[in-house]
Amino acid sequence: MRKLVFLFVLFTTFGVVAGAADVVFKASAPEAVVMGETFRLSYTVNGEGKDLRVPELADFEVLYGPAVSTSHSTQMINGNVTSETTNTYTYTLQSKKEGTFNIAPATIKVKGANYTSNALVVKVLPADKAEEVSKENGRSGTAAVGKDDLFIMAALSKKSVYEQEGFLVTYKLYANPRKANVVGINQVKLPEFEGFLTQEVELPQNRQLVLENYNGKNYGTFIIRQAVLYPQRSGKITIPGGSLDVAMRVQVATTRPRSVFDFFEDNGGYTDVNKSVSISPVSVEVKPLPSGKPASFSGAVGNFTMTSSISSDRMKTDDAVTLKVKISGNGNIKLVKNPEVVFPNDFDIYDPKVDVDVKTTTAGSSGTKTIEYMAIPRYAGDFEIPSIAFSYFDTKTGSYKAITSEPYKLHVEQGKGGGTSPVVSNFSNKESVKYLGQDIRYLKVKGVRFVPNNELFFGSFMYYMCYLIPAILFVVFFFIYRKQVKENSNLALVRTKKANKMAVRRLKNAGKLMKENKKEEFYDEVLRALWGYLSDKLSIPQADLAKDNVEAELARYGVDDALTKEFMDILNTCEFARYAPAQASDAMDKLYEQTVDAIGKMENTIKK
């Protein structure tokens, strides 16, 4: 019994110590604040901290602090007990001047060991310019929100680029926090980037409004989409505009008459309204790549390095040799073509294995492309693989850069299986290799059988039928093919016939997202399935689709009001559910079944 108690105490103590061993000391503060306003600087450590040393805050005035708060948590996982104590030290600061200021790391001591926090950067924005705020009785809702209070900007990191040079496009929502209290975004219609290769920048899930000063006013900004674009042609390319609906919570003023008995001002209540915001198109000037391209240039634009290595320089026949080429850097690395490697003629060459590891951020796409070339020597001797050449266009210097590897000398010895059939060595791939000794065909003198003349296939009934049946089939298939070509030439009819198939494909993807409990992606995919189905079925471009004209078109095709209302309800549910609190899985199941059922009913109603 004592032994069991001892083991329990030992494991418990070990679990507690293990839980406390990973000390995290973190500093946090807003990215941007307004001049003259207060904000909080917090330091959090998951342990019993002592001797907190905060850096000198000369650029800020410390109004209060530190305020200390403590929280405890204990949990047991697989018999391991972990206990954690979290202490938070909070300072209330006020900015003294505008600008961007660095807050150096702080230090703290936990169980005799010193820990250092992360550094911070705080941007102090100027205060808003004085503006006239008129209070008119009876005005409320979106009427009080002007075009300068809520808008979207499409910002390009570069206005002039070379062909295949990447640049960042950012769609950012600006909202005046005093007038537009944004609670959600609906009906997003962002443009397609035609003429560009697009690499999406992954945005964090817990995005929040960030203060930014624009034209003398402070706005709460929210990044809707970021992507790195690589233009595929030269000239002026215009990125079309778009639109989205912003859900806002606005104050509703009352219109009751004032009297001498009114002591407090009645500010009214609040209501949620939608406001449509348009996105203006933007253009970028794409310059063609200059002349003088090296022979090894295959379209790489950016800044790259190349390294190569070989598995072995001594081998036997029938042993594989692997030549690995690694291209790393920043640019259109996914479009980089494989460098040409010239193997000796006496080698069997196989298709290269390509592995691309690319990460896209606001700085562009960067990563590594690894190409593995494999070949097998079939003949003993000394061989050489020439230097591998790779070139790219450097956008920083505006010139072409060439990189070459060293040549590789190989010594091949005869293997165990060689020597019986000499290989013809003037071919470059394994399909062209032929063996001597297989080229001679001898006359057969045994097993010969003579057939009577009346048993010959030539001139028989079956002989003529073998010609007649293919001719008839050719005529039949010719007319069928002409009919299909005629139908395919009618693009609207083709889209209408394939509308259900495309919608089912998108809904299958939505079903996978539902099983993975990816709520926002699930509702986005259902929306795309519905809008794509309606666009194909009604032969209306998606850019021209709206709820009003959809209802009118469905009525024109004889769709009853109940089915139309069912479609509109599904659209509204998807649009609001993406920004609503987490939905239960059964709600997504029900919506998925409603969508499948609604599309099935529509297929039975509209038949083209």
Disulfide bonds with the S-S distance in Angstrom:
none
